[in-house]
Amino acid sequence: MDGSLPAVDPVVLGMTRAKQDYMGNQDMRKVAAVLIHGDASFCGQGILAECLQLADLPAYTTGGTVHFVINNMVGFTTDPRAARSSYHCTNVAKVNDAPIIHVNADDVDAVIFASTLAADFRQRFRKDVVVDLVCYRREGHSEVTVMATAGAAPLSTSTGLLSQEEADEEVNQIYEEFDAEHRYSQLQGPCPQTWRVKEPSTRPVNITGLPVSWLTAIGEAAYRIPEGVSAHATVRKLFQSRRAQLHSGRIDWPTAELLAFGSLLLRFDPDREAIRTGLLHHDDHQYVVHPPCHVRLSGQDVERGTFNQRHCIIHDQGTAIPHSILSNLGLGEQSEAIVCNSSLSELAILGFEYGYSLEEGAGLALTMWEAQFGDFANCAQPIIDNFVASGEQKWGNCSNLVMLLPHGLEGQGPEHSSARPERFLQLLDEDPNVLWPAENEELTEKTKRQAREAVANVLEATAAGDALAVERSVGRLAVLQESFDYCRNMLVAYITTPANLFHVLRRQVHRTFAKPLIIMSAKYLLHHRPCRSPLAHLASGTRFQRVIQEGGSGDNMAGEDKAADASTTCKRLIFCSGKIFYELHHARCVRGLAGVVALQRLEQVAPFPAMSVAVVAAQHPNAEIVWVQEEPVNMGPWSYVAPRFATALRELSPEDQRQERPLRCIARPAAASPATPLFKVHRQEDIFRWVVTVIGALWKVYC
């Protein structure tokens, strides 16, 4: 029953649709959703209206939902006359012409008849139906309230229905039964393991890099417009450009995303002739067979993309018939790709996709929701708080839902600039003073020792100049960090390269556990020419980089400003996340400060990659450490990263560097609004001055 939390309604609908999809139940009669509501919440909470609007949408319908309304004609203590404007609480269901059956809940036979009729109607017509159980509430809303104080007078035995003695005897008998069951429960031991809500995942784990030849084949297949489809000239030109990227060797953000989707859709078999070339088979790079993965992406305007970047669905200009570029790649067995525009809703749609992500069926699945702008996620805050962030801890529900939230201050105003990363970071169940599993003191010390050894091994291999040893030690560090990620409730990432987007999406499927992933995704970087990755950064042997070290693996700007090894000459070590990196990088190029200022990107902000941060800091022992963000100082990652930087440097640095190293923050001044509403002010505000303090005085060159 939803009661005071109707946010569960779309979650149930999403789970229902997922079960239907994975069963291949196209007529939707084998699985049905049944929702039980309170009368006040049914008409008072807007999420029910959003759910009703999903009833007949092709990508969201469940073939009809049976709604039962426990209509006791009072909302906690609120009289219906103060709770709604309509005569019946169920009138809101008329929006999609759902039949509404009113029945006296005291008449058991009538209730059974109404319920059977509703179920038969749903199965016959596959439409929503509502049963309004008109009843009353004898007791208070909870065990600590008295109904009489809410304005309703209780019936007494003076009506002659029962004598006082009969009533007392009935009540005493009920309480005796309750007491007997309670005493029996005290004799039972703890709940057995078989009562676990959900067993740990057993899905096959793969590394995320793939042969360049296979990536090229996927891109060529997806960006080839089928014969007979009259695509718009702009789309044809765009697809030609992206096919050319596959051969030029540097791909943009939308292409990397498409390669991730396509590679997951296909059945992966490392022994196939078509993909065998380029696969690595030593101990650190083992590939295993995995079945095709179901891929689902929904949200407002996701088919084309809010910023004209995706075009997963193209429309024939003559017939207006839509065509999915991922529906039939022609590269062997593949699963279904659903890229679908949603209704203008965040709350119900995110709840639906969260519910969908809980059901993986017999295979693998990647479920994603993209906000039109990251700011709009605040309309779905109940789903984020009650399900995405805490569902695993409360109910054992493991979800690998991906939330793509376009984020970045670009002069578009306070409602189109910030996905509020600080809110997600505050929801992390991570102690800033203990950045590793800490179930008990023994485990804490053991994992801290392992983390120190991992950092030391990377530093030793780097100092020795042994490339193979560096690769292996970095790989072991990544595996250890993976175990730390497992202990947290979700992940937050600021992705700045197409390659890292490719890896992080594939990693959501190819890891031993499922966690929600929140991505502060790109806006202007989608079409920003420097924001491209070599195809080699997606190839076999590559992986997701939690921290992109300058000149290291995953650095798509390596060589752009001819930066020399600045480990000893570096005066300022800058850590940052998001698009501000490209602005800082450009300013540094113009000033010629490559050997003086080092730029490091924190791609996975949470769980905090303490070991990688400690490695980078140890390699620049004489540098001032600065955190730079474009958000106001009271927003963005700063309040999250500051104490964790201190812990990482204090606990994981080499012994001769464990002295306190201050961390300074350069950001916009504290503000109530995430961004100014005026573009002119955006261009003139303090960001100009603080960028000068970071790099130099040539902001106007790239503003």
Residue, then its C-alpha position, 0 to 999 in steps of 0.5 A: m500500500d502506498g499510503s504516505l509514500p506513493a513514490v513506490d507506484p512507478v517503481v512497481l510499474g517499472m518492475t512489472r514492465a521489466k518482467q514482461d519484457y524479459m519473459g517476452n510477454q508481448d500481450m502483457r497478460k502473464v504479469a500484472a501490477v496491483l497497487i493499493h492506495g489510500d484515498a487521500s494520497f490517490c488524489g492528493q499526490g501528483i505522482l499518481a497522475e503521472c503514473l496514469q499518464l504512462a498507462d498507454l505509452p508504448a515504452y511504459t505501458t504494463g497492459g493495465t494496472v489494477h488500483f485498489v483504493i482503501n477509501n476510509m474517508v479521512g486522510f490521517t486526521t483531514d476531512p475529505r472536504a479539506a483534502r480534495s475538490s472532487y466528489h470522489c477521490t477516484n475522479v483523477a483516474k478519469v483522465n485515461d477513461a479507466p473504469i471506476i467501481h465503487v463498492n461497500a467494503d463491509d459487503v464481502d461478497a460485493v468486494i469479491f465481485a468487484s475485484t474479480l470484475a476488475a481483474d477480468f477487465r484488465q485481462r480482457f482490455r489491458k487497461d487500467v481499472v480502479v476499485d474504490l473500497v468505501c469503508y471507515r477507520r475504527e482506530g486512529h491512523s497509527e497506534v498512538t492516535v485516537m480516532a475520536t480526536a479526529g472528529a469521528a464518533p465511534l459506534s457503541t454497543s448500545t446499537g444492539l449489535l453486540s452486548q458489552e460482554e460479547a464485545d469484551e470476550e471477542v476482544n480478549q480472544i483476539y489479544e490472546e491470539f496475538d500474545a500466543e503468536h508473539r511468545y512463539s516468535q520469541l522462540q525462533g532464532p535469527c532469520p535464515q540466509t534463505w530469507r535474503v531479499k536478493e542473492p548476490s549477482t553472478r553475472p559474468v565479469n569482463i574488462t571493458g576495453l574491446p578490439v578496435s576492429w570490433l568497435t569500428a564494425i559496430g560504429e560503421a553498422a550503427y551509422r549506416i542509414p538503411e536503404g529506403v530510409s530518407a533521413h534528414a540531410t543534417v542527420r546524414k551529414l552528421f552520420q558521415s562525420r562520425r563514421a569518418q571519426l572511426h577511421s581518423g582515430r579520435i571519436d566524440w562523446p555521442t560516438a563513444e556512447l553509441l559504441a558502449f550501447g552497441s558492444l553491450l547489445l551483441r553477444f560477446d564471444p572472445d573466440r569469434e574470428a571477427i573479434r579475436t584479433g587484438l584481444l589480450h589473454h594474459d592474467d590481467h586481461q581475461y575475457v569471458v563469454h556473455p549473452p546479449c545485454h538489454v539496453r534501455l535509455s529513456g527521458q525527455d528528448v533522448e531519442r535525438g538528444t537535448f543538445n542535438q547529439r544522439h540521433c538513436i532514432i531517425h525519422d523518414q522524411g517522407t513517411a515519418i516512420p521512426h527507425s532505430i539505428l541500434s535495432n539490427l546491427g547485423l553483427g550476430e546475435q543481439s538483444e533489444a535496444i530501447v531508446c525512448n522519449s518519455s512524458l514530461s515527467e521526472l518523478a514517475i519516469l525515474g521511479f519507473e526506470y529504477g523499478y525496471s533496473l531491479e529486474e535483470g531477467a535471465g541475462l544482463a541489462l543496462t537501464m539509464w535515465e537522462a534528464q533534459f537538464g541535470d537541474f530537473a532531477n530535483c523534481a524526482q528527489p523522493i525517488i533519489d532519496n527513498f530508492v536510488a540512494s537507500g534501496e539496497q540498505k533498506w530492502g536489499n534491492c540492487s540496482n545498476l541504474v544510470m542517471l545521466l544529468p547534464h551539468g555545467l555553468e554555461g550562462q543558461g541560468p540557475e535552472h539549466s546549469s547544475a545537477r546539484p552534485e552536492r546533494f548526491l555526494q551527501l547521500l554517500d554512506e562513506d565516512p570521510n575519515v575511513l575511506w575503506p571497508a570498516e566493519n570492524e577494527e581488524l578489517t579497517e587496519k587490514t584494508k588500510r595496509q593493503a591500500r598503502e601497499a598498493v600505493a607504494n607498489v605503483l610509486e616504486a614501479t613508476a620510479a623504476g620506469d618499468a612500464l609492465a610493472v606500472e601496468r600491473s600495479v595500477g591494475r591491482l590498485a584498481v581491483l582493490q578500489e573496486s572492492f571499496d566501491y562494493c561497500r558503498n551505496m552508489l557512485v558519482a562521476y564527472i566524466t570528461t572524456p568519451a573513452n571514460l564514458f564508454h568504459v563507465l557504461r560498460r563497467q555498470v554491466h561487467r562487474t560483480f555487483a550492481k550500484p546506481l551510477i550518477i553521471m554529471s554528463a556533458k553539455y557543450l563538451l558534446h560538440h567541443r572538438p578538444c573533447r575527443s578520445p583516441l579510439a585506442h583508449l577504448a581498445s583491449g587492455t584499457r579501463f575506466q580511469r577514476v583519476i586521469q593523470e596528466g600524460g597517463s592512461g586515458d589522458n586525451m589531451a596528452g601532447e597538446d601543450k608539450a608538457a614535460d615531466a613536471s613531477t619535480t618542477c611543478k609548483r601547483l597541483i590542480f585537481c578538478s572535475g568536469k568541463i572546467f578542466y578544458e578551460l584550465h588546460h587552454a589557459r595553461c597552454v596560452r601561458g606556457l605553464a605546462g611545467v609549472v601547473a599540473l592538471q589532474r582530473l577526478e573522474q569518479v568523485a565518489p566513492f572517493p579514489a583515495m589511492s589514486v589521489a595519494v599516488v598523484a600527490a606523492q609524485h608532486p611532493n613540492a607542489e601546492i595542492v589546489w581544488v578547482q571547481e566552477e560551482p560556488v564554494n558551498m556547492g559542487p564537490w568541494s565539501y565532499v572532497a576536502p576531508r577525504f583529500a586530507t584522509a588520503l594524504r594523511e593515511l596513504s602517502p609515503e611515510d616521508q610525506r605524511q606531514e599535513r599538506p593543506l588543500r586550497c579551494i578556488a571556486r565561485p563565491a558562496a551563493a544561494s542560486p547555483a548560477t546567475p540568471l543573466f548571461k552578461v553577468h555570467r561573463q563578468e562575474d568572479i570566475f574571471r578573477w579566480v581563473v586568473t589566480v589559477i592560471g594567468a590573465l588570459w581568460k578572454v582568449y577562450c571565454 
